[in-house]
């Protein structure tokens, strides 16, 4: 389905106050959930995401996250322009940026900036509203205790979905046992409620073309343990080693991080199982078994 670019152009003009009459479009690759487009009138360029109208809450949550990160004034993000929907589709408009993959210098810049971002803290764990991790709802009702929040707002909903999606009941039960014992990973560790990107894999970070500033996008923001962002950055690879070195130089990680890393990445692997299927089942099982072994000691 071709997007209603006339409606999108009208929304851009209304929000910016600039006429946006004659435009050209081209598809942009990279996303697995939404379609993406470059739209320009020859003077202004925008990055547009479109999907069916049911995706409107996802775009609203993304816009809120972008605005929260931008308000922190630490790590650059694309400027949010507008969002809306027609009878058949929803859309999100941001400024268009020429981007390149992170090199060693860009990785170091981002690592330092993320350590600064994580020093922005809240009074509780969670967020003002629920949002999404990929296409999966992410529950953010605030709670003062991090182990409880992560177990009940992150792992349990994913395990419930996994059961519906065909995961063996015995493995789901083991995952629930991890939740019941998760406090054992936090006996000597009390994380701050840091402002998180929430979905920090390498596809959601880049730098400006020709060595420009590091930038992050596609957030799933909430206040939580900063280790979750770093753990996910390690999960799928793609970040230069300079990112991790610069982060640790700015704010060293707790000595128990390596023990908690599989807990935090289990959330994302379960989500990938729920979104993309059984290819992630073995990895989820390995993480659950490893965590249970650690928590039985």
N, C-alpha and C positions, 0 to 999 in steps of 0.2 A: 504494500500500500504506500503510495506516494504521500508524504506529509502535506498538510494544508499550509504551504509556505505563505500564502496570502494572509492568513490569520496570524501566523508567526511574525511576519514583517509588520503587520499592523500593531501587534503587541510591543514589538521593539520600538516602533515609532512613538507609541503612546508613552512608554516608560522613559525613553531617552529625550523626547522632545525634538528629535531630528527626523525629517522626512526620510522614509526608507521605501522608495517606490519601485525602482527597477533593480532586481537582484539576480544573482547567479548562485547556484548551489552545486555542491558535490558531496558525495558520501565520504565519511572518515572512518577508517577501520580501527579496531582495537577493543570494542566492547562485546560482551557475550550476552547481555540482558537487553540493552536498549540499542536503537539505531542512532548513529551520530552523523552530523552534517556540518559542513562549512558553508556559511551564507554571507554574501557580501554585496554591497551596492556600488563597489568600486572605491568607496571612501572609508567605510567601517566594516569590520569583519567580526563575525560571531560564531561561537561553537554552540550547536543546537543538539539536544537529545530529544528523541521522540519515542513514543510507545503507545500502546492502547490506553484508553482513558482510565482504565483501572490502575495504571501506574502513577497517577497524579500524586497520591500520598508519598510515593518514593521520591519523586522530584521535589516535593515540598520539604521532606526531611533532608535531602541533599543540600538544598538551598539554605536551610537553617544551619547545617553543619559548616558550610562554606562561610557563612556570615559570622559564625562564632569563632572560627579559626582566624578569619580576617580581622575581627575585632580585637583579638589578642595581640595583633601587630608584630608577630615574631616570625612566622613562616609564611612566605607569599602563597596566595591561592588565586585561582582565576576569579575575576570580579563577577559576581552574580548580577545578571541584568533583569530577567523577568521569567515568569512561568505562567502557564495557563493550560486550558484544554478546550477542544472543540467537541462536537457531538461524538466523535469517534476516536480521538487521540489526545494525549497529554504531551506537553513539551516543556523543556527547561532551556533557557538561554544564558550563556556565559560569554565573557570576552574570549576571542580566539587568540591563542598564544602559539608562536612557533617554538616547538619544544624538541629537545634531544634527550637521549638517555643520560643518566648520571655518569660522569667520569669520576676519577679519584678526587679531583678538587671539588666538584659538585657534591659528591658524597660526603666529604668532610664538612662542607658548609651545612648540608642538611643535618648531619649528625649533631653538630653544635647547636643548630637551631631547634631541633627536636628536644634536646636536653633543656633548653630554655623554655620551650612550650610546656613541657611536663612540670615545670615549676609553677605554672598557673594552676591553682588548686581550688576545689570546691569544699563545701561543708559536709557532703555526703557522696555516696557512690551512686551513679545513675545519671539521669538526664531529665530535662523538663517534660519531654514527651518520648513516646516510643518512636523508634526509627527502623532502619533496615540494615541487615548485613547481606550484601548482595540483594537477592529478591526475598530473603527470609525476614519476617518481622523480628525485631530485636527489642526485648522488653527492658524498660529502663526505670521502672518505679524505684524511687530512691530508697536506700537503706544505709544505716550507719556502719554496718559491718561488711567488709570486703569479702571474706570467705563465704558468708551467706549470700551476698549479692551475686558473686560469680557462680556459685552452685545453683541457686534458684532462678536467676534471671538469664543465665547464659547456658550452662550445661543441661539443666533439666528440660527446658523447652526443646533443645536440639535432640535429646534422647527420646522425648515423646514423639517428635516428628520422625525420628529414625525408626521407631517401632512401627509407625504407620507405613513407612516406606520399605519395610521388609527386613529390618535388622533383627537378628535372632533375639528372642526374649531373654536368653541367658546372658548375652553380651550387654543388652540394655540394663539388666539387673546389676551387672558388674559396674557399669557406668554410674548407676544410682548409688552403688556402694562407695564409689569414689567421692560422690557428693557428700555422703554422710560422714566421711572421714577426712574431708578436705582441710579441716582446721589443723590437722597435723603438719601441714606444709607452712603454717603461719605462726608457729609457736614463738619464734624469736624475730618475727618480721611483721611490721605494721606499716603497710604502704599508705602513702598520701593519696588523696583523691585527685589525681592529675587530669588535666584536660588532655584527652586522647584523640588521635585521628580515628582510631577504631578499626581501620581496614588497611593497615600499612603494609601492603605488598608492593613489589617493585613497579607494577603496572599503574600504581596510583602516585608515583613520584617521578619527577623529571627535572630538567634544568632548561633554562632558556637556550635557544639555539645560539651558537657562537660563544659559548661559555657564560651564558647568563645565569641569574640567580636560581637556586634550587627552589622547587615549587611542589606543593602537594595538592591533591584533588580527590574527588569521589569519597568524601569522609563518611564515617558512621560514628559520629562523635558521642562521647559520654565521659563522665569523670570516673576514673578507675586506676588500677595499678599501672604505672608507666611500663612495667615489664611486659605487659601484654602487647604493646606496640612493637617493642624490640623483638619479642619472641616471634611475632608474625613476620617481621622483616627478615628473620632468619629462615622461616619455614619453607618458602618457595624459592629462595635465592634471588639473585639479580641485583642486590645492592653491593656496591664496591666495599671492600674491606675498610676503606677510609671512613665510611659512614659509622661503623661500629666503633672504630678506634677513636674518632672524634667525639662520639657520644660518651663513651666511657671516660675520656679525658675531661670532659665537661662535668659529668656526674656519674661516678663509678656505680656499677650495679652491685646489689647485695650479694653476698657469698652464696646464698641459697637460690640464686636465679636459675642455674642449670637444673635444679631439682623441680622448680615450678614451671619451667618452659614447656614440658609436654602437657601439663594441665591447661595452660593457656592456648596452646596450639590444638589441643583436642577439640576445642570449641569450633575452630575453623575447619578442621578435618571432618567433624560431624556435619557442619554446614555444607561442605562440598559433597559429602555423601548424600545429603538431603536434596541438593540442587542437581547433582550430576551423576549420581548413581554409585554402583558397587565397586568401581575402581578404587574408591577410598576406604573400603571396608577393612582391608588388611591393615592399613595404617592406623585406623581408629582402634582396632582390636589390640594392636601392639602398644599403643599409647595407654589404653585402659589397663592392660595387664601390667605394664611397667609402673603405672601410678599405684595400682593396688599393691604391688610388691613393695614399693617404697613406703606406703602408708601402713603396712602390716608390721614394719620393723619396730 
